[in-house]
Amino acid sequence: MPQLNPAPWFAILVFSWLVFLTVLPPKILNHSFPNDPTTQSTEKTKPEPWNWPWH
C-alpha cells in the first residue's frame, strides 16, 4: 500500500483554509438581510380576558 507524502497535502489544506477564512467572511458579512429584527417596547401589555360563552 503506497504511502503519500503529507507535506504538500498539508500545505494545500492550510493554504486553502487560510484563503477561505480571509476572503469569504467579509463577502458574507457585506450582505444585508431584508428582515432586520426591530426592538420591541419593554412595556408589558395587560392580557385581555376571554369572554367566550362556555356551554
N, C-alpha and C positions, 0 to 999 in steps of 0.2 A: 504494500500500500504506500503510495508516494506521499511524502510529507511536503507541505507547502511552506515556503519561507514566509513567516508572518510579518517581516519588516515592511514590504511595500503595501500589503493589505492594511496593516495597522495605520500607516501614514495616510493612505487614501481614506480610511474611515475617519480619522481625526480631522483631516482637512475638509472632508465633506460636512461633518458636523459643525466645524468652525464656520463654514460658509452658510450653512442653514441657520445657525444661531445668530449670525451677524447681519444677514441680508433679509431674511423673512420676517422677523418680528416687527421692524419698523414698517414694512409694507402692510402687514396685517393690522397694525395699530392705527394706521392712517385712515382706515375705513370708518365711515360714520354710520351709526346704526339709526334707522328711522324711528324706532320706538324707544327713545330715551326715557328712563323712569322719571316721573315727576314726584316731588316731595309732597306728601300729604300733610294736612293740618294735624297738629297734635291734640286738638280738642276731641274729647270723647263725645260721641253723639249718644243721646238717650235712645234706648230701643223703644220702638213703638209697640204698644200691646196689640195682640191679635184679637180682633173681635169677630171671631168665627162662631157661627151658631153650632153648638155641639149637640147633635141629635143622636 
